[in-house]
């Protein structure tokens, strides 16, 4: 089994869907201010050193697998 899909079109579609979900969440938070926005959640994670390292390493890992190892 290969993951992510070998098709660049499928990769871009999945990425577009993920960004669309994030944008929809932000818009929902603007309409209902009691919900935590992405900025509030990221600020919460950046309070502690461990979670900062975890997010940075996760971001590097994701970038490596999507852009370097991908077939783009």
Backbone as numpy.savetxt, mean C-alpha at the origin, in Angstrom:
# Nx Ny Nz CAx CAy CAz Cx Cy Cz
3.18 -22.27 -8.88 2.34 -21.09 -8.88 3.21 -19.86 -8.88
2.95 -18.96 -9.79 3.70 -17.72 -9.81 2.82 -16.60 -9.27
3.39 -15.84 -8.39 2.67 -14.71 -7.80 3.64 -13.57 -7.67
3.42 -12.41 -8.11 2.22 -11.86 -8.74 2.04 -12.37 -10.16
0.91 -12.04 -10.78 0.66 -12.53 -12.13 1.76 -12.10 -13.09
2.01 -12.93 -14.10 3.06 -12.63 -15.07 2.68 -11.51 -16.03
1.42 -11.18 -16.10 0.95 -10.17 -17.04 1.14 -8.76 -16.48
1.85 -7.88 -17.21 1.97 -6.49 -16.75 0.62 -5.80 -16.65
-0.31 -6.16 -17.53 -1.65 -5.57 -17.47 -2.35 -5.94 -16.17
-2.22 -7.19 -15.76 -2.83 -7.62 -14.50 -2.16 -6.92 -13.32
-0.84 -6.76 -13.37 -0.15 -6.05 -12.29 -0.63 -4.61 -12.18
-0.75 -3.93 -13.30 -1.22 -2.54 -13.28 -2.68 -2.45 -12.81
-3.49 -3.43 -13.19 -4.89 -3.44 -12.76 -4.98 -3.62 -11.25
-4.21 -4.55 -10.71 -4.21 -4.76 -9.26 -3.73 -3.52 -8.53
-2.68 -2.88 -9.04 -2.17 -1.66 -8.43 -3.21 -0.55 -8.48
-3.88 -0.39 -9.61 -4.91 0.63 -9.76 -6.07 0.38 -8.79
-6.45 -0.88 -8.61 -7.52 -1.20 -7.68 -7.10 -0.86 -6.24
-5.85 -1.18 -5.90 -5.37 -0.87 -4.54 -5.38 0.64 -4.29
-4.89 1.43 -5.25 -4.91 2.88 -5.08 -6.34 3.41 -5.06
-7.22 2.81 -5.83 -8.62 3.21 -5.81 -9.27 2.97 -4.46
-8.95 1.84 -3.84 -9.49 1.53 -2.50 -8.96 2.55 -1.48
-7.67 2.88 -1.57 -7.10 3.87 -0.66 -7.74 5.24 -0.86
-7.97 5.63 -2.11 -8.61 6.91 -2.38 -10.05 6.91 -1.87
-10.75 5.81 -2.05 -12.12 5.71 -1.54 -12.15 5.80 -0.02
-11.16 5.19 0.64 -11.09 5.27 2.10 -10.88 6.73 2.55
-9.99 7.45 1.87 -9.74 8.84 2.21 -10.99 9.70 2.02
-11.70 9.48 0.93 -12.93 10.23 0.66 -13.98 9.92 1.72
-14.09 8.65 2.10 -15.02 8.26 3.16 -14.67 8.94 4.48
-13.37 9.07 4.76 -12.95 9.72 6.00 -13.23 11.22 5.97
-13.23 11.82 4.80 -13.60 13.23 4.70 -15.08 13.43 4.96
-15.89 12.48 4.53 -17.34 12.58 4.73 -17.70 12.25 6.18
-17.06 11.23 6.75 -17.31 10.81 8.12 -16.04 11.03 8.94
-15.86 12.21 9.55 -14.60 12.52 10.22 -14.30 11.66 11.45
-15.24 10.86 11.92 -14.96 10.01 13.09 -14.09 8.81 12.72
-14.01 8.46 11.44 -13.18 7.35 10.99 -11.72 7.81 10.88
-10.79 6.94 11.23 -9.37 7.33 11.11 -8.91 7.31 9.65
-8.30 8.40 9.23 -7.78 8.46 7.86 -6.45 7.73 7.79
-5.93 7.60 6.57 -4.65 6.93 6.39 -3.53 7.70 7.09
-3.61 9.02 7.08 -2.60 9.83 7.75 -2.58 9.56 9.25
-3.74 9.45 9.85 -3.82 9.16 11.29 -3.23 7.78 11.58
-3.54 6.80 10.75 -3.03 5.44 10.99 -1.52 5.37 10.77
-1.00 6.05 9.74 0.45 6.05 9.51 1.16 6.76 10.65
0.61 7.89 11.13 1.21 8.59 12.26 1.23 7.71 13.51
0.19 6.92 13.70 0.15 6.01 14.83 1.26 4.97 14.71
1.48 4.43 13.51 2.53 3.44 13.32 3.92 4.03 13.46
4.08 5.30 13.12 5.40 5.92 13.19 5.75 6.40 14.59
4.92 6.14 15.58 5.24 6.50 16.96 6.39 5.66 17.51
6.42 4.39 17.15 7.38 3.46 17.72 8.45 3.08 16.71
9.66 2.91 17.20 10.80 2.60 16.33 10.60 1.26 15.60
10.09 0.26 16.31 9.90 -1.07 15.69 8.97 -0.99 14.50
7.85 -0.30 14.64 6.90 -0.23 13.53 7.44 0.62 12.39
8.26 1.63 12.69 8.90 2.40 11.62 9.79 1.50 10.78
10.64 0.69 11.45 11.51 -0.23 10.72 10.70 -1.26 9.95
9.64 -1.75 10.56 8.78 -2.73 9.91 8.17 -2.16 8.64
7.65 -0.93 8.69 7.05 -0.31 7.51 8.09 -0.03 6.43
9.26 0.44 6.81 10.31 0.73 5.83 10.78 -0.55 5.17
11.02 -1.60 5.96 11.46 -2.87 5.39 10.38 -3.49 4.51
9.13 -3.37 4.92 8.03 -3.86 4.10 7.92 -3.11 2.79
8.12 -1.80 2.84 8.09 -0.99 1.63 9.24 -1.37 0.69
10.43 -1.59 1.21 11.57 -2.01 0.39 11.34 -3.40 -0.20
10.82 -4.31 0.61 10.55 -5.66 0.12 9.53 -5.62 -1.01
8.45 -4.87 -0.82 7.41 -4.78 -1.84 7.97 -4.18 -3.12
8.74 -3.10 -3.01 9.32 -2.48 -4.18 10.27 -3.41 -4.92
11.05 -4.15 -4.18 11.98 -5.11 -4.80 11.21 -6.16 -5.60
10.17 -6.70 -5.02 9.44 -7.78 -5.67 8.60 -7.28 -6.83
8.11 -6.07 -6.76 7.26 -5.56 -7.84 8.10 -5.04 -9.00
9.12 -4.22 -8.70 9.83 -3.55 -9.78 11.09 -4.29 -10.23
11.85 -4.86 -9.34 13.11 -5.50 -9.73 12.86 -6.91 -10.23
12.10 -7.68 -9.50 11.87 -9.07 -9.89 10.73 -9.23 -10.87
9.92 -8.18 -11.04 8.79 -8.25 -11.97 9.24 -8.25 -13.41
8.32 -8.51 -14.29 8.65 -8.59 -15.72 8.32 -7.28 -16.42
8.60 -6.17 -15.79 8.27 -4.88 -16.37 9.49 -4.41 -17.06
